[in-house]
Amino acid sequence: MAKKKTRFFCFFVFPGFAGILLFVLAPFGDVVRRSFLEAVTGDFNGIKNYQSVFQNQAFLLAVKNTFRFTLVGIPLLVLSGFAAALLLCGLKKKGWIKSLYLFPFAMPTATIVLVWKMTFYKQGFLNLFLTSLGAWTGLWGEVHREYLGSGDAFWVLTGSYVWKNMGYTVTLWMAGILSIPVQLLEAARVDGAGKWQRLWYVILPNLKGSLYTIVVLSFLNSFKIYREAYLTAGAYPDKSIYLLQHLFNNWFVNLELDKMAAAAVCTGGFLMMVILLLQRLWDKGEG
Amino acid sequence: MTGFKIKEQKIIKNAEKGFALFLLLIPTVLVILPLLLLLSGSLMDTYELSGYLSAMFAEGAEFISWKMMPDYPSFANYKKLLFETPQFFVLFWNSMKLAGCILAGQLLVAVPGAWGFAVYPVKGSRALFALYVVLMLLPFQVTMLSSYLVLNKLHLLNTHQAIILPAVFSTFPVFLSYGGFRSIPPQILEAARIDGAGELAIFVKLGLPLGKSGLLSAMVLGFLEYWNLMEQPMAFLEEKALWPLSLYLPEITLGQAGYAFCVSVIMLIPAVFVFVMGQDYLEQGIIYSGLKE
């Protein structure tokens, strides 16, 4: 039976795995090899490519920005998603609100960029809104702020990340919250636990698994923010949003393949470690 | 007295609910407004539109203006786009072809793969699956160079296959379909085996219908993703005639905003259609994507 099982496993899995081998694993091996070679001559270069990558100002800036974006964006998304999910779970008719939250996820980036441009340009809707708010309250005058060409671009990007992925996060949180047995919450209530106590002692501890998933998926989607960044601000945006994705793309366009190879190995290795570490942590938390 | 207290509690509870609803509606407005903006923009004639947008290009202190109900609603821009711009159809079909071929390929490759992982757990399959998860989470930029090298070697650059083939072997649909197949009770499959059904027949006749939620959610999420392709065609397709709509649309400048609005709305239609039809599967898929293996 075991032999038969192996045969069927191979029968079903092998075609896909062969493709992955051909299109991902083997060429990535080649990239690792190339990362130690000189790009033009193909001579062995030791760790020189890695050294030049780590001395590269653009790389350091991009790493810093990517970290900053991840460390600000993900907690913001996870927490605001949780708050919205909690509120939504308390409502009876939640269907259509949830649908609306999910909608931006279905909206192609190219279509939303037009709206972002009209909103965040210097003469755009946001400044118009702030100006009329100022006129109405009498607190400030006309606002002519530059958003996309300044450090504010970072916040525009963070905002659009949260906007796009909120529905995704809310759906996952709600699935987690609704899977907590009602009896458990009821028992806590009978024992005299208040609303916040129930949240802290019953709901939150039961959501560890959801938290892991949500963080991992938010992380996955955080790389796709490049689309918005590239489309609103181009290949060389304000330096507050120059991300690793921009750098890779620009290296690719300029055919600086040796640096790219070394940076791909570093980034890939780092991400793999983070993912495996998270998996390990999660397994421990569950077991 | 107690009656009064209950009434008071009820009022507080209702107020709380109302407040929650209010809080939840703020983001909702932020979703609806952009949609209305696109729709109304696509129904304006070029003259009206440029009147509203002109302030954005001038360096003056004047702001952009807008009307959600156009003064002179017109389908002129749609007409021009649909009947006088054949290039548009080329791009539209490029998008359709890419998304369709990728999804069909995934059905043929990823779905059986997921079945293998779910039904025949052998030694080492867990480790292999963990590798699949890591691959699924690696961003495109990390694998861009390796994809380029292999596509170059196979002489596929600047063809649609350069986009389709690597995407067919993406591991995300494996992961999602796996979630659906795992939810089938093994006893059912065992019963079929005892009745003498072959393994292939079990997959086609039992696995596919029973595990279809995972599979369909992979298709829905996949369509939304591939309808929105950007990085891959940008890197691997030089010729603009091969581009999908998602890459071409941002090239339209605001000077031709009338077109841009119409293209946006038309591009939204398939996405909205899939979203509305497949919303349950989409949610299911999002939940599956969070399932532990």
Interface residues (C-beta under 8 A of the other chain):
Chain A: A2 K5 T6 F8 F9 C10 F11 F12 V13 P15 G16 F17 G19 I20 L22 F23 V24 A26 P27 F28 D30 V31 A84 L87 L88 G90 L91 I97 K98 S99 L100 Y101 L102 F103 P104 F105 A106 M107 P108 T109 A110 T111 I112 V113 L114 V115 K117 M118 Y121 K122 Q123 G124 F125 N127 L128 T131 E142 H144 W163 M166 Y168 T171 L172 A175 G209 S210 T213 I214 V216 L217 F219 L220 F223 K224 Y226 R227 Y230 L231 L244 Q245 F248 N249 F252 L257 M260 A261 A264 T267 G268 L271 M272 I275 L276 Q279 W282 E286
Chain B: K17 A20 L21 L23 L24 L25 P27 T28 L30 V31 I32 P34 L35 L37 L38 L53 A55 M56 A58 G60 A61 E62 F63 I64 S65 W66 L108 V109 A110 P112 G113 W115 G116 F117 V119 Y120 P121 V122 S125 L128 A130 Y132 V133 V134 L135 M136 L137 L138 P139 F140 Q141 V142 T143 M144 L145 S146 S147 Y148 L149 V150 L165 P166 V168 F169 T171 V174 E199 F203 L224 W227 N228 M230 E231 M234 A235 L245 S246 L247 L249 P250 L254 A257 A260 F261 S264 V265 M267 L268 A271 V272 V274 F275 Q279 L282 E283 I286 I287 S289 G290 L291 K292
